[in-house]
Amino acid sequence: YPADHRVLVLWDHGIGSLGGVCLDERYKEIIGLNALQNALAGSLKQDAAHPPLDLVCFDACVMATLETANSLYGFTRYMAASQDSVPGHGFDYAGWVEALAKNPSMDGGKLGKIIGDTYFAQCAAKDTQDTATFSVLDVSALPRLNAAYERMGKEALHNSKADPRYFFTALDRVANDVEHYGNYEMVDLGSLAEKMEGVKSAAAVARAVDRAVIYRLGGKYRRYGKGLSAYYVLSGRKETCETYSNLAVANDTIASLYSTMLAGGTDGKPWSAFDVSKVPEIPVSLDAENIATATLPPDVLNAVSKGSFAIYLPAGDTLLFLGSDDKIAVDWKKGVFRDGYDGKWPALNGHLLPMQLHEQHPDYNLYITLIKLNGEKHLLWLAFDIEKNTFEIPGARRILQDKTLDRDISRSEERRVGKECRS
């Protein structure tokens, strides 16, 4: 009596498209996307018209990616996963299995939505919903999405030839302006395509993502994502581009685009590289209120993809780095950078927090900082609500021995730190 519907659930750590899923913490091995695709091919018949699985569900971090979905094409009709981290409590199995028992004939898409709803209800109960994400993807929509993605890559490559430094810096500014997840080079694909300027075919990618993602949930500090991520060379490291190129499902045109970005001109330096010795030559003016303004020349401006400031504290004969923030006004057309720092910095329990700006959005920013919690190293997340002018703490995650992050989120009853600001 074979089942009419089958679901595959993969539970453990996830490290996005470049890393894979299900980390063996004893042997330090993980199932990469190539291995996952090979394992499915060795046990199931690949059939795009009639896939053997109704749903593949990833109870793991950062796996709602285009590359992951392409690895499953022909094996499942739907995919359910999270673009960002999944807390240690994971999905609510009692909730969605009970719903399945009441209606065992439902298809994978409907079941995926129920998994998402019960998961978010559990996140709300455990107060881990602020940065939670979840989406359900119709895998049959991938051919149209991949075709649009290919066209976008070709047009971007063609357009980059006229002025590579300007084009790639502009592209990088867009990538820095959308949601990105973990430290795994994953950015929100729909937002990236939607905001790309000068690449007409990018609009078709944004529409294809909207059609493919049939259900999406996001917490209040993860509300701008479109439900599907893709690889982008955020770090500027050639190694990640090579890892992406080695994926069986990698888009060769996109890989070529990023390789061209990193290769740069005839000197072999990335297009973002410039002679830092020229920086002291850039004049900085101070007005009557001690507000600094600097104007960058075009050759320097076209190598800058993000504007932020760093703050240091004097400590004897040296300076201590306190952190970075976005309180700086940038006119990208004129190259004018104007200081907007108000002289305040957040403190927690009387201690100034050395935090770094992680993401900027119209109504909130996300920051990260390293702390010790009960004697153990943790990565602490901070969210600044721009309208309320207050900080909140979505939570902290323990740093494991292999440098990965624990899925469990440590929370505190006192979440606000905005009232503890120092001048």
Residue pairs with C-beta under 8 A, 6 or more apart in sequence:
4 104
4 105
5 54
5 104
5 105
5 106
5 107
5 108
6 52
6 53
6 54
7 53
7 54
7 55
7 56
7 57
7 108
7 111
8 53
8 55
8 56
8 57
8 76
9 56
9 57
9 58
9 59
10 21
10 22
10 56
10 57
10 58
10 59
10 60
10 63
11 22
11 59
11 60
11 90
12 21
12 22
12 23
12 59
12 60
13 21
13 22
13 23
13 30
13 60
13 61
13 404
13 407
14 20
14 21
14 22
14 58
14 60
14 61
14 62
14 63
14 81
14 86
15 21
15 23
15 30
15 61
15 62
15 182
15 184
15 404
16 61
16 62
16 63
16 65
16 181
16 182
16 184
16 185
16 186
16 229
17 33
17 65
17 66
17 67
17 68
17 184
17 185
17 186
17 229
17 230
17 231
17 244
17 247
18 184
18 185
18 231
18 240
18 243
18 244
18 247
19 30
19 32
19 184
20 30
20 31
20 32
20 33
20 35
20 36
21 30
21 31
21 36
21 58
21 60
21 63
22 30
22 31
22 60
23 29
23 30
23 404
24 30
25 400
25 402
28 402
31 39
33 67
33 68
33 71
33 247
33 248
33 249
34 71
34 246
34 247
34 248
36 71
37 71
37 72
37 248
37 249
40 46
40 71
40 72
40 75
41 75
44 52
44 53
44 75
45 52
46 74
46 75
47 74
48 73
48 74
48 140
51 74
51 75
51 76
51 77
51 139
52 75
52 76
53 75
53 76
53 77
53 108
54 76
54 77
54 78
54 107
54 108
54 111
55 76
55 77
55 78
55 79
55 80
55 108
55 109
55 111
55 112
56 72
56 75
56 76
56 78
56 79
56 80
57 79
57 80
57 81
57 91
57 112
57 115
58 64
58 68
58 79
58 80
58 81
58 82
59 86
59 90
59 91
60 81
60 82
60 86
61 82
61 84
61 85
61 86
61 182
61 407
62 82
62 83
62 84
62 85
62 181
62 182
62 184
62 186
62 229
63 81
63 82
64 79
64 81
64 82
64 83
64 133
64 134
64 135
64 137
64 227
64 228
64 229
65 81
65 83
65 186
65 228
65 229
65 230
65 231
66 145
66 146
66 149
66 189
66 228
66 229
66 230
67 230
67 231
67 244
67 247
67 249
67 250
68 79
68 81
69 79
69 137
69 139
69 142
69 212
69 228
70 142
70 146
70 249
71 248
71 249
72 79
72 139
73 139
73 142
76 108
76 139
77 107
77 108
77 109
77 138
77 139
77 140
78 107
78 108
78 109
78 112
78 136
78 137
78 138
78 139
78 214
79 112
79 136
79 137
79 139
80 112
80 115
80 116
80 134
80 135
80 136
80 137
81 134
81 135
81 137
82 132
82 133
82 134
82 135
83 133
83 135
83 179
83 181
83 186
83 188
83 222
83 225
83 227
83 228
83 229
84 131
84 132
84 133
84 181
84 182
84 222
84 225
85 131
85 181
85 182
85 397
85 405
85 407
86 132
86 407
87 123
87 126
87 128
87 132
87 407
87 408
87 409
88 406
88 407
88 408
88 409
89 122
89 123
89 126
89 128
89 408
90 119
90 407
91 115
91 118
91 119
91 122
92 115
92 118
92 119
92 121
92 122
95 114
95 118
95 121
95 122
96 111
96 114
96 115
96 118
99 111
99 114
99 118
100 106
100 111
100 114
106 114
109 136
109 138
109 214
109 215
112 136
112 215
113 136
113 214
113 215
115 134
116 134
116 135
116 136
116 215
116 217
117 217
119 132
119 134
119 217
120 129
120 132
120 134
120 217
123 129
123 132
123 219
127 411
128 395
128 409
128 411
129 219
129 220
130 219
130 220
130 221
130 222
130 383
130 392
130 394
130 395
131 219
131 221
131 222
131 381
131 394
131 395
132 217
132 218
132 219
132 222
133 181
133 216
133 217
133 218
133 219
133 222
133 225
133 227
134 215
134 216
134 217
134 218
135 213
135 215
135 216
135 217
135 227
135 228
136 213
136 214
136 215
136 216
137 212
137 213
137 214
137 227
137 228
138 211
138 212
138 213
138 214
141 208
141 211
141 212
142 212
144 208
144 211
144 212
145 205
145 208
145 209
145 211
145 212
146 251
148 201
148 204
148 205
148 207
148 208
149 205
149 208
149 230
149 251
149 254
150 251
150 253
151 201
151 204
152 193
152 196
152 199
152 201
152 202
152 204
152 205
153 251
153 253
153 254
153 256
153 257
154 201
154 253
155 199
155 200
155 201
155 202
156 167
156 171
156 196
156 199
156 202
156 257
157 253
157 256
157 257
157 260
159 167
159 198
159 199
160 167
160 168
160 257
160 260
160 261
164 260
164 261
164 264
164 265
164 271
165 271
165 272
165 302
165 303
166 302
167 198
168 260
168 261
168 271
168 272
169 271
169 272
169 302
169 303
169 304
169 305
170 197
170 198
171 196
171 261
172 261
172 272
172 305
172 306
173 305
173 306
173 332
174 192
174 195
174 196
174 197
175 187
175 192
175 232
175 234
175 305
176 234
176 305
176 306
176 360
177 195
177 360
178 187
178 188
178 191
178 192
178 195
178 224
179 187
179 188
179 191
179 222
179 224
179 225
179 359
180 186
180 187
180 188
180 232
180 234
180 359
181 187
181 229
182 405
185 231
185 232
185 233
185 234
185 235
185 240
185 244
186 229
186 230
186 231
186 232
187 229
187 230
187 232
187 234
188 224
188 225
188 226
188 228
188 229
189 205
189 209
189 226
189 228
189 229
189 230
190 205
190 206
190 209
190 210
190 213
190 225
190 226
190 227
190 228
191 224
191 225
191 226
192 230
192 232
193 202
193 203
193 205
193 206
193 209
194 202
194 203
194 206
194 226
196 202
206 226
209 226
209 227
209 228
210 226
212 228
213 226
213 227
213 228
215 227
216 225
216 226
216 227
218 224
218 225
221 364
221 366
221 383
221 394
224 361
231 240
231 244
231 254
232 258
233 240
233 241
233 244
233 258
233 261
233 262
236 262
236 270
236 272
238 259
238 262
241 255
241 258
241 259
241 262
244 250
244 255
244 258
245 252
245 255
245 259
261 270
261 271
262 270
263 270
264 270
264 271
264 273
265 271
271 303
272 303
272 305
273 303
274 299
274 300
274 303
278 300
279 300
282 294
282 295
282 296
282 297
282 300
283 294
283 295
284 292
284 293
284 294
285 292
285 293
285 294
286 292
286 293
287 293
291 338
291 339
291 340
292 338
292 339
293 336
293 337
293 338
293 339
294 336
294 337
295 334
295 335
295 336
295 337
296 304
296 335
296 337
297 335
298 335
300 335
301 332
301 335
307 326
307 328
307 330
307 337
308 324
308 325
308 326
308 328
308 357
309 324
309 325
309 326
309 327
309 328
309 339
309 341
310 321
310 322
310 323
310 324
311 321
311 322
311 323
311 324
311 325
311 341
311 345
312 319
312 320
312 321
312 322
313 319
313 320
313 322
313 352
314 320
320 354
321 354
322 345
322 352
322 354
323 345
323 353
323 354
323 355
323 356
323 357
323 367
323 369
324 355
324 356
324 357
325 341
325 357
325 365
326 357
326 360
326 365
327 339
327 340
327 341
327 342
328 337
328 338
328 339
328 340
328 341
329 336
329 337
329 338
329 340
330 336
330 337
330 338
331 337
343 423
344 421
344 422
344 423
345 352
345 353
345 421
345 422
346 352
346 353
346 355
346 382
346 391
346 417
346 418
346 420
346 421
347 353
347 417
347 420
347 421
347 422
348 417
348 420
349 420
350 420
352 422
353 369
353 380
353 382
353 417
354 369
354 370
355 367
355 368
355 369
355 382
356 367
356 368
356 369
357 365
357 366
357 367
358 365
358 366
358 367
358 368
359 365
359 366
362 386
363 385
363 386
363 387
364 383
364 384
364 385
364 386
365 383
365 384
365 386
366 381
366 382
366 383
366 384
367 381
367 382
367 383
367 384
368 379
368 380
368 381
368 382
369 379
369 380
369 382
370 377
370 378
370 379
370 380
370 399
371 377
371 378
371 380
371 396
372 378
373 380
373 396
373 398
373 410
376 398
376 399
377 398
377 399
378 396
378 397
378 398
378 399
378 410
379 396
379 397
379 399
379 405
380 393
380 395
380 396
381 393
381 394
381 395
381 396
381 397
382 391
382 392
382 393
382 394
382 417
383 391
383 392
383 393
383 394
384 390
384 391
384 392
384 418
385 391
385 392
388 418
389 418
390 416
390 418
390 419
391 416
391 417
391 418
392 415
392 416
392 417
392 418
393 411
393 412
393 415
393 416
393 417
394 409
395 409
395 410
395 411
396 409
396 410
397 405
397 406
397 407
397 408
397 409
397 410
398 405
398 406
398 408
398 410
399 405
399 406
400 406
